[in-house]
């Protein structure tokens, strides 16, 4: 899995806030506006290891964990989540406005980032075309 690395190492990065992911979308002209593309992925996080500071040297989660969650100052309001049924399982899709997470106010991350280190832990479900 080639990746140049980032604040949480060399992994596959996901976010619960689309504004975080949109920052990585390269737009292209389409008439009088710009469009870009993002994937909506289903991610199997398994046992989560939570961090609040940069750990750029990570290449896998710590022993006993399957993923790393860089906890941010905000998360989408969970009361606004939408549930989908995928392959007979209920899956939560964050939809709410960002709400403060006081327990992570000291985090170096403004928005949470979800990292997996094995491609088998995710499935790309939808391709979204967004107007930028």
DSSP file (Angstrom, degrees, kcal/mol; ACC not computed):
  #  RESIDUE AA STRUCTURE BP1 BP2  ACC     N-H-->O    O-->H-N    N-H-->O    O-->H-N    TCO  KAPPA ALPHA  PHI   PSI    X-CA   Y-CA   Z-CA
    1    1 A X              0   0    0      0, 0.0     2,-0.2     0, 0.0     0, 0.0   0.000 360.0 360.0 360.0  94.2    0.0    0.0    0.0
    2    2 A X        +     0   0    0      2,-0.0     2,-0.3     3,-0.0     9,-0.0  -0.508 360.0 147.0 -73.7 134.3    2.1    3.0   -1.2
    3    3 A X        -     0   0    0     -2,-0.2     3,-0.1     9,-0.0     9,-0.0  -0.926  48.9-132.3-162.2 141.6    1.5    6.2    0.7
    4    4 A X        -     0   0    0     -2,-0.3     6,-0.1     1,-0.2     2,-0.1   0.617  54.5-120.0 -75.7 -10.4    3.8    9.1    1.5
    5    5 A X        -     0   0    0      6,-0.2     2,-0.2     4,-0.1     5,-0.2  -0.171  31.5-162.7  93.7 168.6    2.7    9.2    5.1
    6    6 A X    >   -     0   0    0     50,-0.2     3,-1.6     3,-0.2     4,-0.0  -0.773  51.9 -42.1-163.1-155.0    1.1   11.9    7.1
    7    7 A X  T 3  S+     0   0    0      1,-0.3    48,-2.7    -2,-0.2    50,-0.2   0.714 137.9  35.9 -65.4 -21.6    0.4   13.0   10.7
    8    8 A X  T 3  S-     0   0    0      1,-0.4    -1,-0.3    46,-0.2    48,-0.2  -0.015 117.9-106.9-122.8  28.0   -0.6    9.4   11.7
    9    9 A X    <   -     0   0    0     -3,-1.6     2,-1.2     1,-0.1    -1,-0.4  -0.327  62.8 -24.5  88.4-164.5    1.9    7.5    9.5
   10   10 A X  S    S+     0   0    0     48,-2.4     2,-0.2    -5,-0.2    -1,-0.1  -0.714  92.9 109.0 -94.0  89.1    1.6    5.4    6.4
   11   11 A X  S    S-     0   0    0     -2,-1.2     2,-0.6    49,-0.0   106,-0.2  -0.760  75.8 -80.3-142.9-172.2   -1.9    4.2    6.3
   12   12 A X  E     -A  116   0A   0    104,-3.1   104,-1.8    -2,-0.2     2,-0.3  -0.916  49.7-146.2-101.6 119.8   -5.3    4.7    4.6
   13   13 A X  E     +A  115   0A   0     -2,-0.6     2,-0.3   102,-0.2   102,-0.2  -0.685  22.2 171.8 -95.9 137.2   -6.9    7.8    5.9
   14   14 A X  E     -A  114   0A   0    100,-2.1   100,-3.0    -2,-0.3     2,-0.3  -0.910  12.2-157.0-133.2 163.1  -10.7    8.3    6.4
   15   15 A X        -     0   0    0     -2,-0.3    98,-0.1    98,-0.2     6,-0.0  -0.989  21.4-146.9-141.6 150.0  -12.8   11.0    8.0
   16   16 A X  S    S+     0   0    0     96,-0.5     2,-0.6    -2,-0.3    97,-0.1   0.612  90.4  68.0 -88.3 -14.3  -16.2   11.3    9.5
   17   17 A X  S >> S-     0   0    0     95,-0.4     3,-1.4     1,-0.1     4,-1.3  -0.928  72.7-151.7-108.4 119.6  -16.5   14.9    8.4
   18   18 A X  H 3> S+     0   0    0     -2,-0.6     4,-2.7     1,-0.3     5,-0.2   0.775  94.1  66.6 -62.6 -23.9  -16.7   15.4    4.7
   19   19 A X  H 3> S+     0   0    0      2,-0.2     4,-0.8     1,-0.2    -1,-0.3   0.841  99.4  52.0 -65.2 -30.7  -15.1   18.8    5.0
   20   20 A X  H X4 S+     0   0    0     -3,-1.4     3,-0.7     2,-0.2    -1,-0.2   0.949 113.4  42.5 -66.8 -49.2  -11.9   17.1    6.1
   21   21 A X  H >< S+     0   0    0     -4,-1.3     3,-2.2     1,-0.2    -2,-0.2   0.860 105.2  64.3 -66.0 -35.8  -11.9   14.8    3.1
   22   22 A X  H >< S+     0   0    0     -4,-2.7     3,-1.6     1,-0.3    -1,-0.2   0.778  88.7  69.8 -61.3 -25.3  -12.9   17.6    0.7
   23   23 A X  T << S+     0   0    0     -4,-0.8    -1,-0.3    -3,-0.7    -2,-0.2   0.658  99.4  49.1 -65.5 -14.2   -9.6   19.3    1.5
   24   24 A X  T <  S+     0   0    0     -3,-2.2     2,-0.4    -4,-0.2    -1,-0.3   0.332  87.4 106.9-105.6   4.8   -7.8   16.5   -0.4
   25   25 A X    <   -     0   0    0     -3,-1.6     2,-0.6    -4,-0.2    13,-0.1  -0.724  61.4-145.2 -88.8 129.6  -10.0   16.7   -3.5
   26   26 A X        -     0   0    0     -2,-0.4    11,-0.3    11,-0.2     2,-0.1  -0.846  21.4-142.9 -92.7 120.6   -8.5   18.2   -6.6
   27   27 A X        -     0   0    0     -2,-0.6     2,-0.3     9,-0.1     9,-0.2  -0.416  13.2-162.2 -83.2 158.5  -11.1   20.1   -8.5
   28   28 A X  E     -D   35   0B   0      7,-2.4     7,-2.6    -2,-0.1   104,-0.2  -0.981  29.3 -97.5-137.0 151.1  -11.6   20.4  -12.2
   29   29 A X  E     +D   34   0B   0     -2,-0.3     2,-0.2     5,-0.2     5,-0.2  -0.412  36.4 174.0 -70.3 139.2  -13.5   22.8  -14.4
   30   30 A X  E >   -D   33   0B   0      3,-3.2     3,-1.3     1,-0.1     2,-0.4  -0.745  64.7 -59.3-144.9  91.7  -16.9   21.8  -15.5
   31   31 A X  T 3  S-     0   0    0     -2,-0.2    -1,-0.1     1,-0.2     0, 0.0  -0.562 119.6 -14.1  68.1-125.6  -18.6   24.7  -17.3
   32   32 A X  T 3  S+     0   0    0     -2,-0.4     2,-0.3    -3,-0.1    -1,-0.2   0.261 132.4  49.0 -96.0  12.8  -18.9   27.7  -14.9
   33   33 A X  E <  S-D   30   0B   0     -3,-1.3    -3,-3.2    -5,-0.0     2,-0.4  -0.856  78.0-113.2-139.6 176.9  -18.1   25.7  -11.8
   34   34 A X  E     -D   29   0B   0     -2,-0.3    98,-2.7    -5,-0.2     2,-0.3  -0.903  26.3-168.4-115.7 143.4  -15.6   23.2  -10.4
   35   35 A X  E     -DE  28 131B   0     -7,-2.6    -7,-2.4    -2,-0.4     2,-0.3  -0.880   5.3-179.7-126.0 160.8  -16.2   19.5   -9.5
   36   36 A X  E     - E   0 130B   0     94,-2.2    94,-2.8    -2,-0.3     2,-0.4  -0.911  20.4-122.3-147.9 174.2  -14.3   16.9   -7.7
   37   37 A X  E     + E   0 129B   0    -11,-0.3     2,-0.3    -2,-0.3    92,-0.2  -0.970  22.8 175.2-129.4 140.7  -14.8   13.3   -6.7
   38   38 A X  E     - E   0 128B   0     90,-2.1    90,-3.8    -2,-0.4     2,-0.4  -0.966  23.6-129.2-136.2 153.6  -14.7   11.5   -3.3
   39   39 A X  E     - E   0 127B   0     -2,-0.3     2,-0.6    88,-0.2    88,-0.2  -0.808   7.4-145.1 -99.3 145.2  -15.4    7.9   -2.3
   40   40 A X  E     - E   0 126B   0     86,-2.6    85,-2.3    -2,-0.4    86,-1.8  -0.962  32.1-167.9-104.0 115.1  -17.7    6.9    0.5
   41   41 A X  E     - E   0 124B   0     -2,-0.6     2,-0.6    83,-0.2    83,-0.2  -0.756  25.9-134.5-110.3 151.0  -16.1    3.8    2.0
   42   42 A X  E     - E   0 123B   0     81,-3.2    81,-2.3    -2,-0.3     2,-0.5  -0.915  31.7-165.6 -97.7 122.8  -17.1    1.2    4.5
   43   43 A X  E     - E   0 122B   0     -2,-0.6     2,-0.9    79,-0.2    79,-0.2  -0.942  19.7-149.1-120.9 128.3  -14.3    0.7    7.0
   44   44 A X        +     0   0    0     77,-3.4    -2,-0.0    -2,-0.5    76,-0.0  -0.823  21.1 175.2 -93.0 100.8  -13.8   -2.1    9.4
   45   45 A X        +     0   0    0     -2,-0.9    21,-0.3     1,-0.2    -1,-0.2   0.803   9.9 177.9 -79.6 -29.7  -12.1   -0.4   12.3
   46   46 A X        +     0   0    0     20,-0.1     2,-0.5    19,-0.1    -1,-0.2  -0.355  63.1   7.0  61.2-141.4  -12.0   -3.4   14.7
   47   47 A X  S    S-     0   0    0      1,-0.0    19,-2.9    17,-0.0    20,-1.6  -0.640  85.5-144.1 -76.5 121.4  -10.2   -2.6   18.0
   48   48 A X  E     -b   67   0A   0     -2,-0.5     2,-0.6    18,-0.2    20,-0.2  -0.721  12.1-157.7 -95.9 132.7   -9.5    1.1   17.9
   49   49 A X  E     -b   68   0A   0     18,-1.9    20,-2.8    -2,-0.4     2,-0.4  -0.950  20.4-149.3-103.7 119.6   -6.3    2.8   19.4
   50   50 A X  E     +b   69   0A   0     -2,-0.6     2,-0.3    18,-0.2    20,-0.2  -0.735  19.0 175.9 -96.9 137.3   -7.1    6.5   20.1
   51   51 A X  E     -b   70   0A   0     18,-2.6    20,-2.3    -2,-0.4     3,-0.1  -0.910  24.2-169.0-132.0 161.2   -4.4    9.2   19.9
   52   52 A X  S    S+     0   0    0     -2,-0.3    56,-3.0    18,-0.2     2,-0.3   0.287  72.3  59.2-130.8   5.5   -4.5   13.0   20.3
   53   53 A X  S    S-     0   0    0     54,-0.2    18,-0.1    55,-0.1    54,-0.1  -0.938  94.6 -83.8-132.6 157.3   -1.0   13.9   19.1
   54   54 A X        +     0   0    0     -2,-0.3   -46,-0.2     1,-0.1   -47,-0.1  -0.274  36.4 178.3 -58.6 140.1    0.9   13.3   15.8
   55   55 A X    >   +     0   0    0    -48,-2.7     3,-1.6     1,-0.1   -49,-0.1  -0.533   8.5 166.8-139.4  70.0    2.5    9.9   15.3
   56   56 A X  T 3   +     0   0    0      1,-0.3   -50,-0.2   -48,-0.2   -48,-0.2   0.611  67.4  66.9 -67.0 -13.1    4.0   10.1   11.8
   57   57 A X  T 3  S+     0   0    0    -50,-0.2    -1,-0.3   -48,-0.1     2,-0.1   0.499  71.3 121.2 -86.3  -2.4    6.2    7.0   12.2
   58   58 A X    <   +     0   0    0     -3,-1.6   -48,-2.4     1,-0.2     3,-0.1  -0.367  25.1 165.0 -65.9 136.4    3.2    4.5   12.4
   59   59 A X  S    S+     0   0    0      1,-0.5     2,-0.3   -50,-0.2    -1,-0.2   0.383  74.8   5.3-123.1  -8.1    3.2    1.8    9.8
   60   60 A X  S    S-     0   0    0    -49,-0.0    -1,-0.5     7,-0.0     3,-0.1  -0.955  90.9 -83.2-163.3 163.5    0.6   -0.3   11.6
   61   61 A X        -     0   0    0     -2,-0.3     3,-0.1     4,-0.2     7,-0.1  -0.307  59.1 -86.5 -69.7 160.9   -1.5   -0.1   14.7
   62   62 A X    >   -     0   0    0      5,-0.2     3,-1.9     1,-0.2    -1,-0.1  -0.235  65.1 -71.8 -60.3 158.0    0.0   -1.0   18.1
   63   63 A X  T 3  S+     0   0    0      1,-0.3    -1,-0.2    -3,-0.1     3,-0.1  -0.239 123.8  26.2 -53.0 136.6   -0.1   -4.7   19.1
   64   64 A X  T 3  S+     0   0    0      1,-0.3     2,-0.3    -3,-0.1    -1,-0.3   0.398 106.6  94.5  89.6  -1.8   -3.7   -5.7   20.0
   65   65 A X    <   -     0   0    0     -3,-1.9    -1,-0.3     1,-0.1   -17,-0.2  -0.867  53.4-162.9-123.7 157.4   -5.3   -3.1   17.8
   66   66 A X  S    S+     0   0    0    -19,-2.9    51,-0.5    -2,-0.3     2,-0.3   0.575  75.0  13.4-110.3 -17.0   -6.7   -3.0   14.2
   67   67 A X  E     -b   48   0A   0    -20,-1.6   -18,-1.9    49,-0.1     2,-0.4  -0.948  63.4-127.7-153.0 167.7   -6.9    0.8   13.6
   68   68 A X  E     -bC  49 115A   0     47,-2.1    47,-3.0    -2,-0.3     2,-0.6  -0.994  15.8-161.4-125.7 129.7   -5.8    4.2   14.9
   69   69 A X  E     -bC  50 114A   0    -20,-2.8   -18,-2.6    -2,-0.4     2,-1.0  -0.951   7.0-155.4-112.5 116.8   -8.2    7.0   15.5
   70   70 A X  E     -bC  51 113A   0     43,-2.9    43,-1.9    -2,-0.6     2,-0.3  -0.808  25.5-140.7 -88.4 102.3   -6.7   10.5   15.8
   71   71 A X        -     0   0    0    -20,-2.3    38,-0.5    -2,-1.0     2,-0.1  -0.486  20.2-161.6 -75.9 128.0   -9.4   12.1   17.9
   72   72 A X  E     -f  109   0C   0      2,-0.3    38,-0.3    -2,-0.3    39,-0.2  -0.402  33.8-100.8-102.2 178.0  -10.3   15.7   16.9
   73   73 A X  E    S+     0   0C   0     36,-1.0    28,-3.2    37,-0.3     2,-0.3   0.753 103.9  36.5 -68.8 -25.7  -12.0   18.6   18.6
   74   74 A X  E     -fG 111 100C   0     36,-1.3    38,-0.9    26,-0.3    -2,-0.3  -0.900  57.0-179.2-130.7 157.5  -15.2   17.9   16.7
   75   75 A X  E     - G   0  99C   0     24,-1.9    24,-3.1    -2,-0.3     3,-0.1  -0.965  43.9 -89.4-143.5 153.1  -17.3   15.0   15.5
   76   76 A X  E     - G   0  98C   0     -2,-0.3     2,-0.4    22,-0.3    22,-0.2  -0.399  56.9 -92.5 -61.5 143.1  -20.6   14.9   13.5
   77   77 A X    >   -     0   0    0     20,-1.9     3,-1.9     1,-0.2    19,-0.5  -0.423  35.2-150.2 -57.9 113.2  -23.6   15.0   15.8
   78   78 A X  G >  S+     0   0    0     -2,-0.4     3,-1.4     1,-0.3    -1,-0.2   0.722  90.7  69.9 -65.5 -20.1  -24.3   11.2   16.3
   79   79 A X  G 3  S+     0   0    0      1,-0.3    -1,-0.3    16,-0.0    -2,-0.1   0.666  98.6  52.4 -69.4 -12.9  -28.0   11.8   16.7
   80   80 A X  G <  S+     0   0    0     -3,-1.9    -1,-0.3    17,-0.1    -2,-0.2   0.335  80.8 129.4-102.7   5.0  -28.1   12.8   13.1
   81   81 A X    <   -     0   0    0     -3,-1.4     2,-0.4    14,-0.1    13,-0.2  -0.243  50.3-140.8 -58.4 147.5  -26.4    9.6   11.7
   82   82 A X  E     -H   93   0D   0     11,-2.6    11,-3.4    14,-0.0     2,-0.5  -0.892  11.5-142.0-105.9 142.1  -28.1    7.8    8.9
   83   83 A X  E     -H   92   0D   0     -2,-0.4     2,-0.3     9,-0.2     9,-0.2  -0.902  16.3-172.8-108.1 135.7  -28.2    4.0    8.9
   84   84 A X  E     -H   91   0D   0      7,-2.7     7,-3.1    -2,-0.5     2,-0.6  -0.868  22.7-130.1-115.9 154.3  -27.8    1.9    5.8
   85   85 A X  E     +H   90   0D   0     -2,-0.3     2,-0.5     5,-0.2     5,-0.2  -0.938  30.3 177.0-105.4 117.0  -28.1   -1.8    5.3
   86   86 A X  E >  S-H   89   0D   0      3,-2.8     3,-1.7    -2,-0.6    -2,-0.0  -0.979  70.6 -17.2-122.3 120.3  -25.2   -3.2    3.5
   87   87 A X  T 3  S-     0   0    0     -2,-0.5    -1,-0.1     1,-0.3     3,-0.1   0.871 129.8 -51.4  53.1  40.2  -24.9   -6.9    2.9
   88   88 A X  T 3  S+     0   0    0      1,-0.2     2,-0.4    -3,-0.0    -1,-0.3   0.522 117.7 108.8  79.8   5.3  -27.5   -7.5    5.6
   89   89 A X  E <  S-H   86   0D   0     -3,-1.7    -3,-2.8     2,-0.0     2,-0.4  -0.909  70.1-121.4-117.4 144.9  -25.7   -5.4    8.2
   90   90 A X  E     -H   85   0D   0     -2,-0.4     2,-0.4    -5,-0.2    -5,-0.2  -0.711  31.7-170.7 -81.8 128.8  -26.7   -2.0    9.6
   91   91 A X  E     -H   84   0D   0     -7,-3.1    -7,-2.7    -2,-0.4     2,-0.3  -0.985  17.0-133.5-126.0 129.0  -23.9    0.6    9.0
   92   92 A X  E     -H   83   0D   0     -2,-0.4     2,-0.5    -9,-0.2    -9,-0.2  -0.652  15.8-165.6 -83.0 134.3  -23.9    4.1   10.5
   93   93 A X  E     -H   82   0D   0    -11,-3.4   -11,-2.6    -2,-0.3     2,-0.1  -0.969  23.9-125.2-119.4 113.3  -23.2    7.0    8.2
   94   94 A X        +     0   0    0     -2,-0.5   -13,-0.1   -13,-0.2   -16,-0.1  -0.346  44.2 153.6 -60.6 131.7  -22.3   10.3    9.9
   95   95 A X        +     0   0    0    -18,-0.4    -1,-0.2     2,-0.1   -14,-0.1   0.492  33.3 106.1-132.5 -15.0  -24.6   13.1    8.7
   96   96 A X  S    S-     0   0    0    -19,-0.5     3,-0.1     1,-0.1     2,-0.1  -0.133  75.8 -91.3 -75.9 165.8  -24.8   15.7   11.6
   97   97 A X        -     0   0    0    -21,-0.2   -20,-1.9     1,-0.1    -1,-0.1  -0.405  58.2 -86.9 -65.8 148.3  -23.2   19.1   12.0
   98   98 A X  E     -G   76   0C   0    -22,-0.2     2,-0.4   -24,-0.1   -22,-0.3  -0.374  49.6-168.4 -59.9 133.3  -19.9   19.1   13.7
   99   99 A X  E     -G   75   0C   0    -24,-3.1   -24,-1.9    -3,-0.1    -1,-0.0  -0.949  27.0 -98.9-123.7 146.7  -20.2   19.3   17.5
  100  100 A X  E     -G   74   0C   0     -2,-0.4     2,-0.6   -26,-0.2   -26,-0.3  -0.308  21.8-152.4 -64.2 144.6  -17.5   19.9   20.0
  101  101 A X    >   -     0   0    0    -28,-3.2     3,-2.4     1,-0.1    -1,-0.1  -0.855   9.6-171.0-114.5  90.1  -15.9   17.0   21.8
  102  102 A X  G >  S+     0   0    0     -2,-0.6     3,-1.6     1,-0.3     4,-0.2   0.812  81.4  63.9 -55.2 -32.4  -14.8   18.6   25.1
  103  103 A X  G 3  S+     0   0    0      1,-0.3    -1,-0.3     2,-0.1     3,-0.2   0.687 110.2  39.1 -67.3 -15.3  -12.8   15.4   26.1
  104  104 A X  G X  S+     0   0    0     -3,-2.4     3,-1.9   -31,-0.2    -1,-0.3   0.072  76.3 117.6-118.8  23.2  -10.5   16.0   23.1
  105  105 A X  T <  S+     0   0    0     -3,-1.6    -2,-0.1     1,-0.3    -1,-0.1   0.749  77.3  53.7 -63.4 -22.9  -10.2   19.8   23.3
  106  106 A X  T 3  S+     0   0    0     -4,-0.2    -1,-0.3    -3,-0.2    -2,-0.1   0.385  83.7 120.7 -90.9   3.8   -6.5   19.4   23.9
  107  107 A X    <   -     0   0    0     -3,-1.9   -54,-0.2     2,-0.1   -34,-0.1  -0.300  66.4-136.3 -66.9 150.5   -6.0   17.2   20.8
  108  108 A X  S    S+     0   0    0    -56,-3.0     2,-0.5   -37,-0.1    -1,-0.1   0.481  87.2  82.4 -81.9  -2.5   -3.6   18.4   18.1
  109  109 A X  E     -f   72   0C   0    -38,-0.5   -36,-1.0   -57,-0.3    -2,-0.1  -0.888  60.1-165.5-104.5 128.8   -6.3   17.3   15.5
  110  110 A X  E    S+     0   0C   0     -2,-0.5   -36,-1.3   -38,-0.3     2,-0.4   0.872  83.2  25.5 -78.4 -36.6   -9.1   19.6   14.7
  111  111 A X  E    S-f   74   0C   0    -39,-0.2    -1,-0.2   -38,-0.2   -36,-0.1  -0.955  95.8-101.5-126.0 146.3  -11.2   16.9   13.0
  112  112 A X        -     0   0    0    -38,-0.9   -96,-0.5    -2,-0.4     2,-0.4  -0.326  30.5-159.5 -68.7 147.4  -10.9   13.2   13.7
  113  113 A X  E     - C   0  70A   0    -43,-1.9   -43,-2.9   -98,-0.1     2,-0.5  -0.989   4.2-151.8-127.1 137.4   -9.0   10.9   11.3
  114  114 A X  E     -AC  14  69A   0   -100,-3.0  -100,-2.1    -2,-0.4     2,-0.4  -0.943  15.9-166.6-114.2 122.6   -9.5    7.2   11.0
  115  115 A X  E     +AC  13  68A   0    -47,-3.0   -47,-2.1    -2,-0.5     2,-0.3  -0.922  13.6 176.8-119.6 134.5   -6.6    5.1    9.9
  116  116 A X  E     -A   12   0A   0   -104,-1.8  -104,-3.1    -2,-0.4   -49,-0.1  -0.883  16.1-158.4-121.4 160.7   -6.3    1.5    8.8
  117  117 A X  S    S+     0   0    0    -51,-0.5     2,-0.4    -2,-0.3   -50,-0.1   0.304  72.4  66.6-124.6   6.2   -3.2   -0.1    7.6
  118  118 A X    >   -     0   0    0    -52,-0.2     3,-2.0  -106,-0.1    -1,-0.1  -0.997  69.2-143.6-130.4 128.9   -4.6   -3.0    5.5
  119  119 A X  G >  S+     0   0    0     -2,-0.4     3,-1.7     1,-0.3    -1,-0.1   0.786  97.7  70.7 -59.3 -27.8   -6.5   -2.6    2.3
  120  120 A X  G 3  S+     0   0    0      1,-0.3    -1,-0.3    -3,-0.1   -76,-0.0   0.593  85.1  70.5 -67.4  -9.2   -8.7   -5.5    3.2
  121  121 A X  G <  S+     0   0    0     -3,-2.0   -77,-3.4   -78,-0.1     2,-0.3   0.427  97.8  54.0 -87.8   1.1  -10.3   -3.4    6.0
  122  122 A X  E <   -E   43   0B   0     -3,-1.7     2,-0.4   -79,-0.2   -79,-0.2  -0.971  55.7-166.2-137.8 153.8  -12.2   -1.1    3.6
  123  123 A X  E     -E   42   0B   0    -81,-2.3   -81,-3.2    -2,-0.3     2,-0.6  -0.999  25.2-130.5-132.1 131.1  -14.6   -1.3    0.7
  124  124 A X  E     +E   41   0B   0     -2,-0.4   -83,-0.2   -83,-0.2     3,-0.1  -0.734  32.7 171.5 -80.8 120.4  -15.3    1.6   -1.6
  125  125 A X  E     +     0   0B   0    -85,-2.3     2,-0.3    -2,-0.6   -84,-0.2   0.834  55.4  17.1-101.0 -40.9  -19.1    1.8   -1.7
  126  126 A X  E     -E   40   0B   0    -86,-1.8   -86,-2.6     2,-0.0     2,-0.6  -0.980  55.9-142.9-139.0 147.1  -20.0    5.0   -3.5
  127  127 A X  E     -E   39   0B   0     -2,-0.3     2,-0.5   -88,-0.2   -88,-0.2  -0.960  26.1-159.0-106.5 121.0  -18.3    7.5   -5.8
  128  128 A X  E     -E   38   0B   0    -90,-3.8   -90,-2.1    -2,-0.6     2,-0.6  -0.867  10.1-153.9-105.8 131.3  -19.5   11.0   -5.1
  129  129 A X  E     -E   37   0B   0     -2,-0.5     2,-0.4   -92,-0.2   -92,-0.2  -0.916  23.3-171.5 -98.5 124.2  -19.3   13.9   -7.5
  130  130 A X  E     -E   36   0B   0    -94,-2.8   -94,-2.2    -2,-0.6     2,-0.5  -0.912  23.9-128.9-121.4 144.3  -19.2   17.1   -5.5
  131  131 A X  E      E   35   0B   0     -2,-0.4   -96,-0.3   -96,-0.2  -104,-0.0  -0.795 360.0 360.0 -88.4 127.4  -19.4   20.8   -6.6
  132  132 A X              0   0    0    -98,-2.7   -97,-0.2    -2,-0.5    -1,-0.1   0.413 360.0 360.0 -97.7 360.0  -16.5   22.7   -5.1
